[in-house]
């Protein structure tokens, strides 16, 4: 029987390594607009997002958004939107990536309270759905097509 990764490679999927933090969050490295960052891979997040401090770091052109963000422990947060960015996860990439920008300090405060490094953002269901994601939890790989 073929291994999962061989089968998915034949189907044109790209293999992307992630690690598991002691908080049980999945940590993935990504390149946004040619700048490397660290992100939480979150199947429960509807959209991918970056913290406000990422506007300068990732050279984002932010527009005010009417959408309010909500997440674990926080609701009704103001957001901004940056359109048509390039996102790379290992060898997989997309060039018309829209990213939500909001204050992620509550996320990073929670991580640092567990002595874990802060992250730049979250990779959410928008990317997972568009990339037809398959997550191999036991081997710590994300596959995107």
Backbone torsions as a table, in degrees:
resi	resn	phi	psi	omega
1	UNK	NA	136.7	-179.7
2	UNK	-66.2	147.5	173.0
3	UNK	-75.0	153.9	-179.4
4	UNK	-54.2	-47.3	-175.6
5	UNK	-64.8	-34.4	177.6
6	UNK	-68.2	-43.0	178.0
7	UNK	-61.1	-46.0	-178.4
8	UNK	-69.8	-32.1	177.0
9	UNK	-63.3	-41.2	176.7
10	UNK	-61.5	-31.2	-179.7
11	UNK	-87.6	10.2	176.1
12	UNK	72.9	26.1	174.6
13	UNK	-83.2	147.8	174.6
14	UNK	-101.6	137.9	-177.8
15	UNK	-95.5	128.5	-177.3
16	UNK	-129.0	123.3	-178.7
17	UNK	-78.8	141.3	170.1
18	UNK	-132.5	164.1	176.2
19	UNK	-120.6	163.2	180.0
20	UNK	-111.4	121.8	178.6
21	UNK	-75.1	165.1	177.7
22	UNK	-66.5	-14.5	175.0
23	UNK	-83.8	-2.0	-177.1
24	UNK	75.9	9.5	172.5
25	UNK	-77.4	149.2	177.1
26	UNK	-92.7	123.4	-177.5
27	UNK	-105.9	129.3	-178.4
28	UNK	-131.7	143.4	176.9
29	UNK	-93.2	139.2	-179.0
30	UNK	-141.2	160.1	174.0
31	UNK	-119.3	119.0	179.8
32	UNK	-113.4	118.2	-177.5
33	UNK	52.1	45.9	177.6
34	UNK	67.4	16.7	177.4
35	UNK	-119.1	127.6	-177.8
36	UNK	-76.6	144.6	177.4
37	UNK	-152.8	172.7	176.3
38	UNK	-115.6	139.4	-173.7
39	UNK	-137.1	152.1	170.6
40	UNK	-88.8	132.3	174.6
41	UNK	-87.2	113.3	-170.9
42	UNK	-129.3	103.1	179.7
43	UNK	-66.6	-18.3	-179.7
44	UNK	-91.0	-7.6	178.1
45	UNK	-87.0	125.6	-177.6
46	UNK	-68.6	-35.5	-178.5
47	UNK	-128.6	153.0	173.3
48	UNK	-76.8	147.6	-176.9
49	UNK	-148.6	164.6	179.5
50	UNK	-134.8	147.3	175.5
51	UNK	-69.0	159.3	-178.1
52	UNK	-54.7	-39.4	179.8
53	UNK	-63.7	-14.0	178.5
54	UNK	-77.3	-13.0	-179.7
55	UNK	-56.1	-50.8	-179.2
56	UNK	-74.0	-46.9	-176.5
57	UNK	-55.3	-46.3	-175.1
58	UNK	-98.1	8.5	178.3
59	UNK	55.0	53.0	-178.3
60	UNK	-91.5	142.4	172.9
61	UNK	-99.9	103.9	-171.6
62	UNK	-93.7	136.5	173.5
63	UNK	-116.6	147.9	175.2
64	UNK	-66.4	139.4	-179.6
65	UNK	-119.8	146.7	176.8
66	UNK	-80.9	-14.4	-177.1
67	UNK	-71.4	138.4	174.6
68	UNK	-102.8	139.7	180.0
69	UNK	-93.8	148.6	174.6
70	UNK	-141.6	144.0	178.5
71	UNK	-158.5	-175.1	-179.4
72	UNK	-56.6	116.1	175.6
73	UNK	84.2	-0.5	-178.7
74	UNK	-148.4	140.7	177.7
75	UNK	-140.8	160.5	173.9
76	UNK	66.6	26.9	-178.2
77	UNK	-81.3	136.9	176.6
78	UNK	-65.1	146.2	-179.6
79	UNK	-130.3	163.0	169.6
80	UNK	-126.2	167.3	-178.2
81	UNK	-132.2	136.8	173.7
82	UNK	-122.9	123.8	-175.0
83	UNK	-102.7	158.6	171.8
84	UNK	55.3	51.7	175.5
85	UNK	-99.5	164.1	176.7
86	UNK	-104.6	128.3	178.5
87	UNK	-121.5	131.1	175.4
88	UNK	-124.4	132.4	171.8
89	UNK	-122.2	100.6	-174.2
90	UNK	57.4	-118.0	-178.1
91	UNK	-95.6	1.5	178.6
92	UNK	-95.1	139.2	176.8
93	UNK	-148.7	158.1	173.3
94	UNK	-136.4	145.0	-174.8
95	UNK	-109.8	-7.5	179.2
96	UNK	-119.2	53.0	-173.9
97	UNK	-88.1	120.8	174.4
98	UNK	-97.8	133.5	-176.5
99	UNK	-127.2	137.1	175.9
100	UNK	-83.3	139.0	179.0
101	UNK	-118.1	128.4	176.8
102	UNK	-157.0	172.7	-178.9
103	UNK	-73.4	110.2	-179.2
104	UNK	-100.1	17.9	-175.7
105	UNK	-60.4	-35.4	179.4
106	UNK	-64.4	-34.5	177.7
107	UNK	-67.6	-48.8	-177.0
108	UNK	-71.4	-30.0	174.0
109	UNK	-64.2	-41.0	178.3
110	UNK	-64.0	-42.2	179.4
111	UNK	-65.0	-45.4	-178.0
112	UNK	-69.0	-26.0	176.4
113	UNK	-66.1	-21.7	175.1
114	UNK	-98.8	17.0	179.9
115	UNK	58.7	38.5	176.4
116	UNK	-113.3	144.5	-178.4
117	UNK	-66.9	147.4	176.2
118	UNK	-66.8	161.1	179.6
119	UNK	-115.8	163.0	179.2
120	UNK	-85.3	-26.0	-176.1
121	UNK	-177.3	-164.7	-176.5
122	UNK	-132.8	133.4	170.8
123	UNK	-96.3	119.0	-173.0
124	UNK	-111.8	-167.0	-174.6
125	UNK	-63.0	-26.0	178.1
126	UNK	-57.2	-45.1	178.4
127	UNK	-73.9	-42.1	-178.5
128	UNK	-62.1	-40.0	178.9
129	UNK	-71.8	-46.5	-177.8
130	UNK	-66.0	-30.5	178.8
131	UNK	-91.5	6.6	-179.6
132	UNK	50.6	52.2	-170.7
133	UNK	-60.6	142.0	169.2
134	UNK	-129.6	126.9	-178.5
135	UNK	-110.4	122.1	175.8
136	UNK	-99.7	91.7	-175.0
137	UNK	-65.2	-39.3	-174.6
138	UNK	-69.0	-30.4	179.6
139	UNK	-104.0	-0.7	177.2
140	UNK	63.0	48.8	175.9
141	UNK	-127.7	140.1	169.5
142	UNK	-106.7	134.2	176.1
143	UNK	-114.2	128.8	177.8
144	UNK	-127.1	144.1	-179.9
145	UNK	-105.7	NA	NA
